[in-house]
Amino acid sequence: MPVFVEDPAQFSKPRLKSELIAHNVTLPAVESKKQVYVELYLKHIVQKSAADFSSDEEDDDVVEVQDSQDFEEEEKDPEMLDPSVLTDDKLKTTLLKYGVEAGPIVATTRSIYERKLQRLLKPAQPRQNGGTGDADQYSDSEGEEETGSQQGSPETVSLMEENLHVDMWFESRIPLSSSGPEIKRGNNRSSNQGPCPRPYWQEAATVDKYTMTNRSLFITPKTSLFKRQIKEPVTDVLMEMFPETEPTPTGIAATRRRPIKGAAGRPVQFKYPDLPASPMTLQRWAVEPRLVPLWVQILVFFIVACLLYLIYASMEDGLANPFVALLDNLSMETETEGLSLQAEP
Amino acid sequence: MSTTSQKHRDFVAEPMGDKPVTALSGIGEVLGNKLEEQGFDRAFVVLGQYLLLRKDGELFTEWLKDTSGANTRNATSCSQCLREWCDSFL
């Protein structure tokens, strides 16, 4: 495995720690001194990388050696990191190792985090199987990884390395027609890239191993993950809208501008009725029949009737009383006048 | 998603209080029933799950798709609605 030969004593303590974690070495107690870390580093990592470095010579035997080492690591990896076996705490620390800051792992969240870890564990799978070297087809998964890294800063570095490595890897794949040496050179270049071998690296190493076994990359079946990646979104929305469209490996066909064709005179073929009505319209449908129910209508009618009657009644009182009073006054006056007239003579 | 539905705006406009799970945008009757069967009968319970996943929209949509069988659009709509609610009320 690729590691710069540097004096580990010059490394900072956090860096030593991350290196140790990356190599699956159990960390010493928190308060232990840097010396302890350095010793562990020398013991576990430098030895390993020393063995790996011999593979730089372009010698078939040495390549074999590296092959077997990769196999060991490959086998060691999944058994150590089978998410369903891990305890909650272990799962969380493992996720943290991959730069995912996991929340509390409880019954309802555990399965999600398990899946997430699984996805992180095999990000390199599609690269093994995908036959074409089309970088933009991987943008999907890389986007996911990047969103993951937004939460955990420690992973950013290794992600950048990973991206770098992907580039290098494509470069190294360009001389496909030629065999061994050139491909191996690409491999060596990429392997000098960083001192931080994460599981990404281990996966990438297996890719390199495949290239080194001279297996033709054009023949490898381009099925599995990457087809799945495209299929998944298609089944969700696009398949609903364009059920008759066959999912193509490039995924480009899914975004063709079908509606324009449909609008140009031909009957539109994709099924509108299946388009789920928006919650708004559903609500309106539900509301409309009882927008003004009968009893409300009657109630309103009675209320209005009562109001009118009350107004009328009060009007009547207001109008009637003054008149009555006025008439009374008038009659009283005439009576008193009559009385006074009678009394005068 | 460029525009938001009326349901989304209604939900984001005020504290969720005791609203049923179907008040969440993207959760209709069918999805609501499935969620209720699993104990997520109120919008705040779903909010709890959202918060447990550290407001990670990606994980939350995945969870919602798993639990209720929502499609991507509905799940994204629900997650967006909860995110905006959290932005204004949390």
Interface residues (C-beta under 8 A of the other chain):
Chain A: E101 A102 G103 P104 V106 T108 T109 S111 I112 Y113 R115 K116 E144 T147 Q151 P233 D236 V237 E240 S278 P279 M280 L282 Q283
Chain B: S5 Q6 K7 S25 G26 G28 Q49 L51 L52 L53 R54 D56 E58 L59 E62 W63 D66 N71 T72 R73
